[in-house]
């Protein structure tokens, strides 16, 4: 069974909230209505002219018949039959948006052996996915690769996960991202270090910004269960001990912390602690 064109166009262009179609260009609507109305008008005129009715009756009959046909036949037919042509500019614009590359962050665990990275890059290339950046995090007997990917707009999360798994990855995760993901992690950490140097009390906010994580307030009975300083590929809770603030807890449920991120956060905490002690010691 062939798909209904009207349904497909409506699905592409209709508003998700109100269900209305975008306003079509008036010139195209006018041309479409003329294209549908003209044959009807000619046919009605040809039939009425051949009748033996009085002239006034012919005019009245033509007027009423043409009006009814335009309202009940021509306009709905134009909207239905020529809908794709009427909305062609909006369709082209929507398809350009749909085909525009989308940015994704991806993490996957690979075997620490020659050729592993080559296999996964070939798997991504087969789907026309471009690797914009890559960071490698060593692990026990494996490596966790973190990518920023540019993928065709029609690809979704499942297709990306399939490409990573086909390339030999495991424990793969992908998240939509923006161009901000291209910012170098080390550069961002240095910028936040300068912020902490100016005010060590900014440590919690700086670490939260560095990790794009949420600060968790400590509970009265102690740190949240399961929090730990060392992180693995599935850890989404990070604890950073400090001497004067107490343990700082950070959560990022949708994206596990990497060892490199944990190390940067701990170094920022050490810097803040050193600066805080130095300033306290320099006070008279």
C-alpha positions in Angstrom: 0.0 0.0 0.0 1.4 3.4 -1.0 1.7 6.0 1.7 -0.7 8.9 1.5 1.1 12.0 0.3 -1.1 14.3 2.2 -0.5 12.4 5.4 3.3 12.5 4.9 3.3 16.2 4.2 1.1 16.9 7.2 3.4 14.9 9.4 6.4 16.8 8.1 5.1 20.3 8.4 2.2 20.4 10.9 2.8 22.0 14.3 3.4 19.5 17.0 1.3 21.6 19.4 -1.7 22.8 17.4 -1.5 20.6 14.4 -1.8 23.5 12.0 0.1 23.7 8.7 2.4 26.7 8.0 0.9 29.5 5.9 1.6 28.8 2.3 2.8 31.6 -0.1 -0.2 33.5 -1.5 1.0 33.3 -5.1 1.2 29.6 -5.0 -2.2 29.3 -3.4 -3.7 31.6 -6.1 -2.1 29.6 -8.9 -3.3 26.3 -7.5 -6.9 27.5 -7.1 -6.9 28.9 -10.7 -5.5 25.6 -11.9 -8.4 23.7 -10.3 -11.2 26.2 -10.9 -10.6 27.0 -14.5 -11.5 23.5 -15.9 -14.6 23.5 -13.7 -15.6 27.0 -14.8 -15.2 26.1 -18.5 -17.2 22.9 -18.2 -20.1 24.6 -16.3 -20.2 27.4 -18.9 -20.2 25.0 -21.8 -23.1 23.1 -20.3 -25.2 26.1 -19.3 -24.7 28.0 -22.6 -26.1 25.0 -24.5 -29.4 25.2 -22.5 -32.5 27.0 -23.8 -32.9 29.0 -20.6 -33.4 32.8 -20.6 -30.3 34.9 -20.5 -31.0 36.0 -16.9 -31.5 32.5 -15.7 -28.3 31.4 -17.4 -26.4 34.1 -15.6 -28.0 33.2 -12.2 -27.4 29.5 -12.8 -23.7 30.1 -13.7 -23.2 32.3 -10.7 -24.7 29.9 -8.2 -23.2 26.8 -9.7 -19.7 28.3 -10.0 -19.8 29.6 -6.4 -20.9 26.2 -5.0 -18.3 24.3 -7.0 -15.5 26.7 -6.0 -16.4 26.5 -2.3 -17.1 22.7 -2.1 -14.9 21.3 -4.8 -12.2 23.7 -6.1 -10.6 25.0 -2.9 -10.5 21.6 -1.1 -9.2 19.9 -4.3 -6.5 22.5 -4.7 -5.5 22.1 -1.0 -5.4 18.3 -1.4 -4.1 17.6 -4.9 -1.5 20.4 -5.1 -0.6 20.4 -1.4 3.0 19.3 -2.0 3.5 22.0 -4.6 1.9 24.7 -2.5 4.1 23.9 0.5 7.2 23.1 -1.5 9.3 26.0 -0.1 8.5 25.0 3.5 9.2 21.3 2.7 12.6 22.2 1.2 13.5 24.3 4.2 12.4 21.5 6.6 14.4 18.9 4.7 17.5 21.1 4.8 17.2 21.3 8.6 16.6 17.6 8.9 19.7 16.8 6.8 21.9 19.2 8.6 24.7 17.6 10.6 24.1 17.1 14.3 26.7 17.1 17.0 26.9 14.2 19.4 29.2 13.2 22.3 30.0 9.5 22.5 31.9 7.3 24.8 32.8 3.7 24.3 35.3 1.2 25.8 37.8 -0.5 23.4 40.4 -3.2 23.8 43.8 -1.7 24.4 45.4 -3.3 21.3 46.5 -2.1 17.8 43.7 -1.6 15.3 40.9 -1.0 17.8 40.6 2.7 17.0 40.9 2.0 13.2 37.9 -0.4 13.3 35.7 2.0 15.1 36.6 4.9 12.8 35.8 2.7 9.8 32.5 1.8 11.3 31.6 5.4 11.8 32.8 6.4 8.4 30.4 3.9 6.8 27.5 5.9 8.1 29.1 9.2 7.1 29.8 10.2 10.7 32.8 12.5 11.1 35.0 12.5 14.2 35.7 16.1 15.3 37.7 15.3 18.4 38.8 12.3 20.4 40.1 11.9 24.0 41.5 8.6 25.2 41.2 7.6 28.8 43.4 4.6 29.9 41.7 1.9 31.9 42.7 -1.5 33.2 43.2 -3.6 30.1 41.2 -1.3 27.9 40.8 2.4 26.9 37.7 4.5 27.0 37.5 6.8 23.9 35.4 9.9 24.1 34.4 11.4 20.8 32.7 14.5 19.5 30.9 13.4 16.3 29.2 15.2 13.5 26.5 12.9 12.1 23.9 13.3 9.4 20.7 14.8 10.8 18.6 11.7 10.1 20.7 9.5 12.3 19.5 9.0 15.9 20.9 7.6 19.1 20.3 4.0 18.2 22.1 4.2 14.9 25.1 5.8 16.5 25.2 3.1 19.2 25.0 0.4 16.6 27.9 2.0 14.7 30.0 2.1 17.9 29.2 -1.5 18.8 29.9 -2.7 15.2 33.3 -1.1 15.5 34.2 -3.2 18.5 33.0 -0.8 21.3 31.2 -1.8 24.4 29.4 0.1 27.2 28.7 2.7 24.6 26.8 5.9 25.4 25.9 8.9 23.2 24.4 12.3 24.0 23.3 15.2 21.8 25.6 18.1 22.3 26.5 21.6 20.9 29.6 23.3 19.5 30.6 24.1 23.1 31.7 20.4 23.3 34.6 21.4 21.0 36.1 23.5 23.8 39.3 21.9 25.0 38.9 20.4 28.5 42.3 21.5 29.6 41.8 25.1 28.4 38.5 25.2 30.3 40.1 23.8 33.4 42.8 26.5 33.2 40.2 29.2 32.9 38.3 27.9 35.9 41.7 27.7 37.8 42.2 31.4 37.3 38.7 32.0 38.7 39.5 29.9 41.8 42.8 31.7 42.2 40.8 34.9 42.5 38.3 33.4 45.0 38.8 29.9 46.4 35.2 29.8 47.6 34.2 29.5 44.0 35.4 25.9 44.0 32.0 24.1 44.1 30.6 26.2 41.3 33.8 26.0 39.2 33.9 22.2 39.4 30.2 22.0 38.6 30.8 24.1 35.5 33.8 22.1 34.5 31.9 18.8 34.7 28.5 20.2 33.6 27.3 18.5 36.8 24.9 19.2 39.6 26.1 20.0 43.1 24.5 17.6 45.7 24.0 19.0 49.2 25.5 16.7 51.8 23.0 14.8 53.9 23.1 15.0 57.7 24.2 11.4 58.1 27.1 11.9 55.8 28.0 11.6 52.1 25.6 10.1 49.7 25.8 6.3 49.5 28.0 5.1 46.7 29.9 8.3 46.3 33.6 7.8 45.7 36.6 9.7 44.5 37.6 7.3 41.8 35.3 6.9 38.9 34.8 4.2 36.3 32.8 4.1 33.0 29.5 3.8 34.7 29.9 6.1 37.7 27.7 9.2 37.7 28.4 10.4 41.2 31.7 12.0 42.2 33.0 12.9 45.6 35.9 15.4 46.0 37.3 15.7 49.5 38.3 19.1 50.8 39.8 20.2 54.1 37.7 23.3 54.7 34.5 22.7 52.7 34.0 19.1 53.6 33.3 16.5 50.8 31.9 18.0 47.7 29.4 15.8 45.9 28.5 16.1 42.2 26.0 14.2 40.1 25.6 13.8 36.4 23.1 11.0 35.9 23.0 11.1 32.1 26.7 11.0 31.5 29.3 9.1 33.6 32.4 10.9 34.8 35.7 10.0 33.2 39.0 9.5 35.0 40.4 12.6 33.4 37.5 14.7 34.5 37.9 13.4 38.1 41.6 14.2 38.0 40.9 17.8 36.8 38.3 18.3 39.5 40.6 17.1 42.2 43.4 19.3 41.0 41.1 22.3 41.2 40.2 21.3 44.8 43.9 21.1 45.7 44.5 24.5 44.2 41.7 26.1 46.1 42.9 24.5 49.3 46.4 25.7 48.8 45.3 29.3 48.1 42.9 29.3 51.0 45.6 28.2 53.5 48.0 30.7 52.0 45.6 33.6 52.4 44.7 32.6 55.9 48.4 32.4 56.8 49.1 35.8 55.4 46.5 37.6 57.5 47.9 39.6 60.4 
